[in-house]
Amino acid sequence: MAIIPAHPRDAFIKNIFATIAPEIDILSSLFCFGMDSIWRKKLVELAKIQRGEKILDVCAGTGKLAFLLAGKASEQQGSVIGADFCQEMLEVAKKKLGADASRYVSFVLSDAKDLIFDDNVFDVVTVGFGMRNILDTSMALHEVHRVLKPGGRFYCLELTCPQTRWLMPFYNYYCFNIMPAVAKMVLNTDIPYNYLPRSIQAFPLADEFRHIIERCGFNDVKVYRLSFGIATIFEARKQTPI
């Protein structure tokens, strides 16, 4: 079921990603100096995919994380579903599907705040660089919790503001000046990459987001700060009933 955005900000964000879908893979890697691939690989390493596990990648976008997860899942007879609320992003992901990959990974249209899946279905749920784009992160986290099996694992990779004092002036200048200027040359608009640093700035600090995850029913929450805190991985579990 396609979800109609209920809030103007949802429509605004969907339009941003629809606009940049063809170029987002190149721009993301360019602006992160390729570090985004290293961060995704770290998430996959932490996930420790086991034999036969079913994995859901929420906010899958063009499928970069989903395909990495599928590489591990294929070795373990598992499977990956990538879900996103932007059809244009999913179309880019589907173009990457080869005959071999299609046995292990598929993509569906679904809003993170109202996932189309039944309760207690997945062993692992991931979100890569998507949580900060969700207006109601608690609603999305409750949905993740709902579709996870008891004992299931949740991994969220997100861009975050570094807390290293000497780095902040360089980081802010790069994000608020360099990135929009380059994006405007490529996209003929700087709106998407004016939005990006502001979405990072508005996202909760790591310890605060850890508490939000806990309030949404998860336990054993761990925080992994990467590259001076420019990116952060959050790991959590859905408690197994006693």
C-alpha positions in Angstrom: 0.0 0.0 0.0 1.4 3.4 -1.0 1.4 5.8 1.9 0.2 9.4 1.3 2.3 11.8 3.4 0.2 13.3 6.2 2.4 16.2 6.9 3.8 18.9 4.6 7.4 18.1 5.7 7.0 14.5 4.6 6.0 15.7 1.2 8.9 18.2 1.1 11.4 15.5 2.0 9.9 13.0 -0.5 10.2 15.7 -3.2 13.9 16.3 -2.3 14.8 12.7 -2.7 12.7 12.3 -5.9 14.7 15.2 -7.3 18.2 14.0 -6.4 17.6 10.2 -6.9 19.6 9.9 -10.1 22.7 11.7 -8.6 22.5 10.8 -4.9 24.9 7.9 -5.0 27.6 9.9 -6.6 27.0 13.0 -4.5 26.8 11.1 -1.2 30.1 9.4 -1.8 31.7 12.6 -3.0 30.7 14.7 0.0 31.7 12.0 2.5 35.0 11.3 0.6 33.9 7.7 0.3 33.5 7.3 4.1 29.8 6.4 3.7 30.8 3.0 2.3 33.1 2.4 5.2 30.4 3.3 7.7 27.9 1.0 6.0 30.4 -1.9 6.0 30.9 -1.3 9.8 27.1 -1.6 10.3 27.0 -4.9 8.3 30.0 -6.2 10.4 28.2 -5.3 13.6 25.0 -7.0 12.5 26.7 -10.5 12.3 24.1 -11.9 10.0 23.2 -15.5 10.9 22.0 -18.4 8.8 18.5 -17.9 7.4 17.8 -14.5 8.9 15.3 -12.1 7.4 16.5 -8.5 7.2 14.5 -5.3 6.6 16.3 -2.2 5.5 14.1 0.8 6.2 14.6 4.1 4.3 16.6 2.0 1.8 16.8 4.7 -0.8 18.9 3.5 -3.8 19.8 0.3 -2.0 23.4 0.8 -1.0 23.0 -0.7 2.4 20.5 -3.3 1.3 22.9 -4.7 -1.3 25.7 -4.9 1.3 23.4 -6.8 3.7 22.3 -9.0 0.8 26.0 -9.9 0.2 26.2 -11.3 3.7 22.7 -12.8 3.7 23.3 -14.7 0.5 26.2 -16.5 2.2 23.8 -17.5 5.1 20.7 -18.4 3.0 19.0 -15.3 4.3 17.1 -12.5 2.6 16.8 -8.7 2.5 13.9 -6.4 1.8 14.6 -2.7 1.2 11.7 -0.4 2.0 11.4 3.3 1.1 8.6 5.9 0.7 10.1 7.5 -2.4 9.4 5.6 -5.6 12.1 7.4 -7.5 14.7 6.2 -5.1 13.5 2.6 -5.3 13.5 2.8 -9.1 17.3 3.5 -9.0 17.7 0.6 -6.5 15.8 -1.8 -8.8 18.0 -0.9 -11.8 21.0 -2.3 -9.8 19.3 -5.7 -9.4 21.0 -8.5 -11.3 19.7 -12.0 -11.6 21.8 -13.3 -8.8 21.1 -10.4 -6.4 17.3 -10.6 -7.0 17.3 -14.0 -5.2 18.3 -12.4 -2.0 17.1 -8.8 -2.1 13.9 -7.1 -3.1 12.5 -3.5 -2.8 9.0 -2.3 -1.7 7.3 1.0 -1.3 6.5 1.5 2.4 6.6 4.5 4.8 8.9 4.0 7.9 6.1 5.3 10.1 3.5 2.7 8.8 5.4 -0.4 7.6 3.4 -2.8 5.5 4.7 -5.9 7.3 3.2 -8.1 10.0 4.4 -8.2 13.6 7.4 -10.2 14.6 8.7 -10.9 11.1 12.3 -9.8 10.9 15.5 -10.9 12.7 17.3 -7.7 11.8 16.1 -4.2 10.9 18.4 -1.5 9.7 18.2 2.2 8.8 21.0 3.9 7.0 21.1 7.7 6.9 17.3 7.9 7.0 16.1 8.3 10.6 16.8 12.1 10.7 14.5 12.6 7.7 11.5 11.2 9.6 9.3 13.8 11.3 8.2 11.4 14.1 11.2 9.2 14.9 9.4 7.6 17.8 6.6 6.4 15.5 9.2 4.9 13.1 11.1 3.3 16.0 7.8 1.7 17.3 7.2 0.3 13.8 10.7 -1.1 13.8 10.1 -2.7 17.2 6.8 -4.1 16.0 8.1 -5.9 12.9 11.2 -7.3 14.7 11.0 -10.8 16.2 11.6 -11.0 20.0 15.4 -10.9 20.4 15.8 -9.2 17.0 18.4 -6.6 16.4 18.1 -3.0 15.2 21.0 -1.0 13.7 20.7 2.7 12.8 23.5 4.5 10.9 23.1 8.2 10.9 25.0 11.4 10.2 25.6 13.3 13.4 27.2 16.5 14.5 30.8 15.9 15.8 31.4 17.1 19.3 35.1 17.7 18.8 35.6 21.5 19.3 38.5 22.0 16.9 36.6 20.2 14.1 33.3 22.1 14.3 34.3 25.3 12.4 35.6 23.3 9.5 32.7 20.9 9.6 30.1 23.7 9.6 31.8 25.6 6.8 32.0 22.5 4.6 28.4 21.5 5.3 26.7 24.9 5.0 28.9 26.4 2.3 30.9 24.0 0.2 28.3 21.2 -0.1 25.3 23.4 -1.2 27.6 25.3 -3.7 28.8 22.0 -5.3 25.3 20.5 -5.3 23.9 23.6 -7.1 26.4 23.1 -9.9 25.4 19.5 -10.3 21.6 19.7 -9.6 20.9 23.4 -10.6 19.4 23.8 -7.1 21.0 23.9 -3.6 17.8 23.1 -1.7 18.6 19.4 -1.0 22.0 20.1 0.3 20.9 23.1 2.3 18.4 20.8 3.9 21.0 18.1 4.6 23.2 19.9 7.2 20.1 21.4 8.9 18.7 17.9 9.3 21.9 16.7 10.9 21.9 19.7 13.2 18.3 19.0 14.2 18.9 15.3 14.9 19.3 14.5 18.6 22.7 14.1 20.1 23.9 10.5 20.4 23.1 10.0 24.1 19.7 11.7 23.6 18.8 9.4 20.7 19.9 6.4 22.7 17.3 7.3 25.3 14.7 7.7 22.6 15.4 4.2 21.4 15.1 2.9 24.9 11.8 4.6 25.4 10.4 2.9 22.3 10.8 -0.5 23.9 14.4 -1.5 23.0 17.1 -2.6 25.4 20.8 -3.2 25.4 21.3 0.0 23.3 24.9 0.6 22.2 26.4 3.7 20.5 29.4 3.5 18.1 30.8 6.9 17.1 32.6 6.9 13.8 35.1 9.4 12.3 35.1 11.9 15.2 31.3 11.5 15.5 30.5 12.6 12.0 28.5 9.4 11.8 27.1 7.2 14.5 25.8 3.6 14.6 23.1 2.8 17.2 22.5 -0.9 18.1 19.6 -2.2 20.1 17.6 -5.3 20.7 13.9 -6.2 21.0 13.5 -7.8 24.4 12.6 -11.5 24.4 9.6 -12.2 26.6 10.3 -14.0 29.8 
